[in-house]
Amino acid sequence: MKPIEIHRRMKVQCGDACLSLERVYKLTRKFMNGISSVTDSPPSGRAHRVATTEAIAAIEGVVKENRRVTGNEIAAHLETT
């Protein structure tokens, strides 16, 4: 089925809440290239880090020693400890 026909049918079914024609074209192209899900993939990039009480205490210690410490200096100090 062509994307324009898919969009027309979705417009009848969903009304104004329908995806745009451009989005239907993009999804159709993705499905034809082999994707099987429309859910978002996990984000790439830096891993999520959790602030622990130990890390918070270490940051407070560094800041108490030098109130003009930069974020990069704190990060460097935490990586070495």
C-alpha positions in Angstrom: 0.0 0.0 0.0 1.3 3.4 -0.9 2.0 6.0 1.8 -0.6 8.4 0.5 -3.3 5.7 0.8 -2.1 4.9 4.4 -2.4 8.6 5.2 -5.8 8.9 3.7 -7.1 5.9 5.7 -5.5 7.2 8.9 -7.1 10.6 8.3 -10.5 9.0 8.2 -9.8 7.0 11.3 -8.0 9.5 13.5 -9.2 12.9 12.1 -7.0 15.9 13.1 -4.9 13.7 15.4 -3.4 11.9 12.4 0.3 11.8 11.6 1.5 14.2 9.0 1.9 12.9 5.4 5.6 13.4 5.7 5.8 11.3 8.9 3.8 8.5 7.2 6.3 8.6 4.3 9.2 8.3 6.7 7.7 5.4 8.7 6.8 3.6 5.5 10.3 3.9 4.2 11.7 2.6 7.6 9.3 -0.4 7.5 10.3 -1.2 3.9 14.0 -1.1 5.1 13.3 -3.7 7.8 12.4 -2.0 11.1 9.7 -3.8 12.9 8.9 -1.4 15.8 7.9 2.2 16.1 9.1 2.5 19.7 12.0 4.8 20.4 15.4 3.2 20.6 17.5 3.8 23.8 19.4 7.1 23.7 23.1 6.9 22.8 25.7 9.0 24.6 26.9 9.3 28.1 25.6 6.7 30.5 23.3 7.7 33.3 25.1 8.3 36.6 23.5 8.2 40.0 24.5 10.7 42.7 25.5 8.6 45.8 26.0 10.0 49.3 29.7 9.2 48.9 30.0 11.3 45.7 28.1 14.2 47.3 30.3 14.1 50.3 33.4 14.1 48.1 32.1 17.1 46.1 31.3 19.0 49.3 34.9 18.3 50.5 36.5 19.6 47.4 34.3 22.7 47.4 35.1 23.4 51.1 38.8 23.2 50.3 38.5 25.7 47.4 35.3 27.7 46.8 36.6 28.7 43.4 36.9 25.2 42.1 35.5 24.6 38.6 33.2 21.8 37.5 36.0 20.3 35.4 38.3 20.2 38.4 35.6 18.5 40.5 35.1 15.9 37.8 38.8 15.3 37.5 39.1 14.9 41.3 36.1 12.5 41.4 37.6 10.4 38.6 40.9 10.0 40.5 39.2 8.9 43.7 
